């Protein structure tokens, strides 16, 4: 079991993992997913993943067990913070500590790059996920953003919006 930077050779496996954890019946096998909030569609495609990997301010960390990618997290260096997105754990492994390890690796990355905070967006309807992040020191900033409805990425089953949460640490 290890956490390392993903490469272009990992794109297809990462796309399959992320889509299986966020959408469809496979996602429902885990404790956290968007399958009932966004019906059908995908979370990411190969072109988007490749674009992320090509950005010098963007890193995707992967968690592997026996050479198979079982989790990932996207990190983007922004002005004054690191943006965390797409924290993903294989539905069959959720609840086993992989997410916690990836979150810690993300925070370690931010600290090593001299950032004092991480921010992310979470769909406000994902109460159990918000609670999980709060247990790990993340707080609601009070900021809200509209959810970006895009064809092919799932049909919302209810009105959705993002909340911004963050974690700060002393310099």
Secondary structure, 3 states (H helix, E strand, C coil): CEEEECCHHHHHHHHHHHHHHHCHHHHCCCCCCCCCCEECCCCCCHHHHHHHHHCCCEEEEEEEECCEEEEEEEEEECCCCEEEEEEEECHHHCCCCHHHHHHHHHHHHHHHCCCCEEEEEEECCCHHHHHHHHHCCCEEEEEEEECCCCCCCCEECCCCEEEEEEEECCC
